Amino acid sequence: MNETSAGEPAQLLTNGTIHSPSEPYADAMVVRDGLIAWVGASDSAQAREDIKLQVWDLDSALVAPAFVGWVDLARSATERWATQDRATEDTPTQDTPTQDIGSRTTEALNAAAALGHGAVRLSISCPVQHLESESELLTFLREAFAAAAVHPVRSYPVITFTNLTALDTTARFHAIEHGLTLLAQIDSLLGRPAALQLDFGDVREQLLEVRVLLAKASRQLLLRVSEATIGEDAEGGEGAEAGESGGSAELSDLKPTDVVAALVESTQQMRAQKLSTPGGLPTVLAGFDSAQRQDWETLLNTGVQVVLRGRGHLATALSVGVPISAVGAPGQNPWAVVNDHVHHPQDPVSVRAGFNAQTRGAYRSMPETTGTPASSASLDTGARATYAVWEVDSLAVQTPDSRTAAWSTDVRARTPLLPYLDGETLPILLATVIDGDTVHSTTAQTPA
């Protein structure tokens, strides 16, 4: 955590709305040493004489937990490997030198902060043919993760092995096994283990073996599916992957039921062998969606979590109880993702559910070995002071049926307010604060 120095005064955020479940009608918050020191009413905070307060007048803005995003560095990785391949082939090229991966990582994380993200999954693709080039691969990953390690946005590394279809099934497994030994050499850079992402179609025939391998290595597995997997059942691919595309061609004949059935079978076999994924490292389906409630009910029994890449059937998944989170397209305002789910034509959710899918639900799906990640998803006393400040037109407790949205709510319900999303107007980001430090700002009203 990037703590403020002991000499800096505490900050008082006042004259706004603080989205805090413990204090749902709070309009003020005190931040000190990178933590939330107090949440409550402005009058009470200003009456305190035990600390020197630096005042930030929010001017009716909303303060809410920062979102969790997804950053794909696929283009950077692809250019790096393409350059290496041309050099190996001794083929002349007129391409101009590409920007180094460290600088691109920093730029990508700056862009994430400018969207109100306090944490991201940082994904880098690696063609399997380059796993043998250990020195080049490790240098590339170290450059990226070294830049991420000093950036305020909290990064959770994801390495995607691609081009596995070029190998036979036995060689695929050996390539994955070898790749895991390389990842162990970069875990210390960010202080948390890199997750491994594979295309579901590439490992379908060896799903049990791959899941067991990752479980024994104490490393999170993400299974990526594309719109080809969910096309017909999800209203024309609304759950399509946002970000890097190009899943395995083997996915084209799969349906959500096929994916779920394979996971159920492998889970049953793992349990029969008294094997399971380590605590805090759930297997994640990235890009999965289904319009069929039965698929979600069956998936619930596997312990697998889901990351929606784009608009999907969030309401059905939540009603069943499947752990689920969501992420938008590159550069997309996270409130637009909430809006898409709130106004989903077949499966609408409340604003609160859509918001939680990109905050609390997302943090809970992350691999974490130190700290308490979920503390960044709630603005309560003692939690990390990681939040975003938004200019909003109006606040409400907005249900899926807009006719029942409440502009003010019974105080006994103790339900914190969120922006009212009408399908067109979105909140505007004013500032992103991570561990008490303002890392992005579009307003001069933040404390100096």
N, C-alpha and C positions, 0 to 999 in steps of 0.2 A: 504494500500500500504506500502511496506517495503522500506521506504525512506533511502537514505544514510545520514550519519551525515553531519552537516553543515561544519565540518572541512575537509571532504574528497574532493580532487580535482575533477573537472569534467573530464570525460573520452572523449577522441577524438578517434573515430574509423575512420581509414583512409586507403587508398589504397585498397579499395574493391568495392563492388556494394551494394548500399542501396536500398531495394525495397520500394520505397515511391511514391505513386500516385501523391503527390503534387510536388515532385522533382524527376522525373523518371530517371534522369541521374546523381543523386548524387553519390559521391564516399566517402563521409565522413558524420559523424554524431556525435553530442555532446550530452552526457548524463550527467544530473546533478540532484541530489536529487530524483532519481528514475523516472525522466521524460525525454523525449526527448527535449532538449533545442534548438537544431538547426540541420538542414539537408541541405547539399549543397556540394560545391566543397572543396577538401582538402586545396587548396591554400588559400581560404578565411578563413577557420577555423584556420589555423596556423598563419594567420596574426593578429588574434584577441589578444589584450593585456589586455582585461578587466578581463579575468579569467585564472587561472592556469590549464593547460590541461595535463592529464595523457594519453599518446599516446598508442593506441592499433593498431599495424600494421596488417591489415587483410590479407595481402599477397594474394590479389585477391579473397578472399572469398566473399560469398553472405550473407548479413544480411537481414532477412525477418521476418515478424511477426511470433510469436510462434504459433504452431498448438493447436487445441483443441481436446482432446482425450476422451476416455471412459474407466474407471477402474471398473471392476467387482470384488467385494469381495465375490463372491458367495461361493467359496470354504471355506473361513474362516467362513462365516455365517453357512454354512451347517455343518461343523465340530462342531461349537459351539452348534447348536441345537441338533445334534446327541449325543454329549456328555451329554447334559442336559437330553435328552430322556432316555439314558441308566441309568443315575443316578436315574431318576424317577422310572424306572422299576426295579431298584436294580439288574441290570444285570452285572455280572463281566466282565471286559474288560482288555485286555492286551495292549490297545493303549497307546502310549507314549503321554505325554502332548503336546497339540498344542501350537504354538507360539501365544502370545496374539494379539488381533485384532489391538491394537494401533501400535505395531511394524510392523505388516503386512501392515497396512495402510501406514506407513512411507515408507516401502520398495516399495510398489506399486507406490507411488507418486515419489519416487526417480527414479524408472524405467520409469515413464512417462516423467520426465525431461530429462532422457537420450535418449529419442526419439524426443526431440524438442518440447514437449508440455508445454505450459504455463498455461493451464487450463484443467480441466477434469470434466466430470460428474462422480461422485463417487457413484457407485451403490452397495447397500447391499440388499440381499434377506432375507425375513422374512416369514416363514410358518405361515399361519393364526392361527393355533392352539396355537402358542406361543404369540399371541396378549394379551391373558389373563394373561400371566406371565409378567406383566407390569414392575416390578422391574428388572427382568433379561434382558428384551428387552432394557429398557432405559439405563441400565448399559452398555450393549454391544454397543449401538449406541453412547453413550457419549464417550466411549473409542476410537471408530473409529474417530468420528468427532473432538474430542479434539486433536488428533494427526494431523488430516488434517488442523485444524485451525492454527497451528503453522508452517505448511509446506509452503514453498514459492509457490508451485504450487497451483493455485486458484481452489478450489473444489466446485462443485455444487452438493449437495447431492440428491440422488435418492433412495427411499425405494420401493422395489418390494414385494408386497404381493403375496405369492404363495400358492398352494394347495387349492385354492378357490373352485375347483370342488368337494371337499369333503363335501361341504355345499350345502344346497338347496338355491334357488335364494334369498329368504328373508333373510336367515342367512348370505349370502355373503354380502348383502348390509349393514347389521348391523355390520359385521366385519370390513368392510371398514370404516364405520362411526366411529366406536370405534378406529380404527387405526389412524384416523386423529387427534383425541384428544391427542394421545400419541406423534405424530410428533410435535405438537405445543410446546412440552417441550424441543425440541432439536434445534429449529430454531436459537436460540441465539448463539449457539456454533460457527457457521460459519457466522452469520450475514446475512443469506439469507434463504428463506423457502425451506425446503426439498420438492422435487417433488415426486409424487406418481406414480409408474409404475404398471400396471395391464395387464395381458394377455387379448387380445381383446376377445378371445373366452369365457373367464370366465365371462365377463360383457356384452356380446352382447345383451342379453335379457333386460338388465337394463341400456343400454348405456346412455339414456337421463337422468335418475335419477342420475347416477354416475357423468356425466359431470356437472349437475346442482349442485350436492353436492360439487364437487371440486371448481366450480366457486364461490359459496357462501363462501367457506373456503379460497378463494384467494390462492389456491395452484395449481401448474401446474400438469396436468395429462399427463402421457405418456402411450400410448396403444401399447403393444408389440405384434408384429406378427412374425411368424417364417417362415422358408423356406417352410413349408407345405402350408402356405397361398399363396405363390407366385410361387410355383414350376413349373407348366406347362407354365405359361405366361411369366416367366422371364428367359427363356433359361436354364432350369435345376437348378434353384435356385441360380443364381449368386448373388442375393441380400440377401443371407442367413445371418442370424444374426451372427455377429462376437463377441464372448464373451460367456456369459451365454446362454445356449440353454435350451431346454426342455419346450417349450411352451405348452399351453393347448391342450389336445387331440381334443377338440372341434374345433380347427382350421383346422383339416385335411380335412374337406369338404368345406372350404371357398376358395374363389378366390378373387383377388384384387377388382373386381367389387362388390362383396358382402360387403367387408369392406367399400368401398367408399359409397355405397348405405346406409348403416347403419349410417355413419357419416352425410350424407346429410339429412337424415330423422331427426336425433337428432338435427342437427343445425337448421333446419326449425322450429322444435318445440320449441327450445330455443328462437329463434327470435320472434316467435308468442307470447311467454310469456314475451317478452322484457327482456330476460336474455342473457348474453354473458360472455365469459371468460374475466377476468380483463386484462387491458392493460399490456403488458409485460409478460403474462402468457399463451401463446398459447398452445392449445392441440397439442401433438406431436405423430405422428405415428413412432414408432421405429422398423426398420427392414422392412418397407413396400417398395415394388417396383412393377412396372407393365410395361410390354412391350407395352401396349395399350395406345395410346395418349388420348383416350376418358376418361380413368380412371383419368388421371392427370387433364384434363380439368374440370371434374366434381368435383374433390377434391379441385380445386382452389376456388370454391364457398363456401367452408366450413370454410375457414380461418385456417385450420389445417396445421401444418408444418410437415415435414418428416425428419427423420434421417436415411440415408442409412447405413446399417450394412454390409459392403462389396461392391463389384462392383454392380452397378445398372444402371438404365436408367436416369442418371443425366442430360444428354443433353435434353431429352424430357421434364423433369420436369422444367428445367430452361427456355426452349422455351415457355412453357405454362405460366410460372410465379409463380409456386408453390414454396413457401419458403422451401428451402431444404439444408441440410448439410450432411456430410459424416463422417464416422469413420471406422478405420481399425480393424483388428483382434488384440488380445493382443500381444504385442511385435513387431508389424509390423511397419516398417519404414513408416511414413506418406506419404513420396514421392512415395512409392509403391502403395498406395491407389490412389494418383493422376495419377500415371502411368497406373493403371488398368482402370481408366475412360478415359484417353487420348487414350488408345488403345483398348477400348471396341469394339468388332467386329460389333455390330449393332448400337451403340449409342455413338460415340466418342465425346469428348469435347476438348476444348483448355486447355492448362496447367493452364492458369489463372483461368478458371472456376473451374477446379478440386482443385486448391489451395484455392480459395475463399470458397469452400464448407467446408473446414476443418479449416477455420479461421473466416472471417467475417460472413459467413452464420451460422456457429456454435455458435458464440457469440450472434447473434440475436435471437437464439432459447432458450437461457438460461433464467431462472427466475432470476430477479435481482431487488432488492429493494434499493440498494445504489450504487453510483458510475456510471460510464459510461462504460459498458463492451466492447462496440464496439471500444473504444479508444485503446484497446490492439490489434486490428486487423489492425492497420494502423500506419506506422512509419512516423508520422507527428509531427511538433512542438506542444508541449503541451500534447501529448499522453503519456501513460505509456510506460516506456522503457522495454517492454516485447518482446523479440525477440530471434531468434536462428541464429547461425552463421554456414554456410555450406560450405564445400569444394565441388566445382563443376567443371566439365570438361569444360562446355560451357554454355552460356546463349543465350536465343532466345525469340522471340515472336512466340510461337508454336501453330498453329491452329490444329483442328482435322485432317486436311489433311496435313501430314508431308511434302508433296511436296511444300507447301506454307509457311513453317516455315521460319522466317527471322532471320538471325544471327545478323543483325543490322537493325534498323528501322529508318524511316524518323523522324527526331527530332520533326517535327510538330505534329506527332501523339501522342507524350508524353506518350508512353506506357512503363511502367517499365518492365525490363527483369526478366525472371525466368529461372530455369535450363531447358536445352533441354533434354527431356526424350526419349531415343531411344528404350525403352522397356526392357533394360537389366541393364544399369549402373544407379545407383541412387546416389544422393548427400550424402556426409558423414558429420555427425554432428560433429562440433568442439566445440560448446558451447551453452548452454541455459542460457539466462539472463532474470530474472523476476524482474520487478520494479527496474532495475538498478543493481541488485545483480547477480553475476555469480553463478548459482546453480548446473551447471554441465559443466565440461570441459574435453576435451581430448587433449588439446594442451597447451603448456607452453607459448604461445604468448599472452594470455589474461592478462590484467593488474593485478598486485598483489593486 
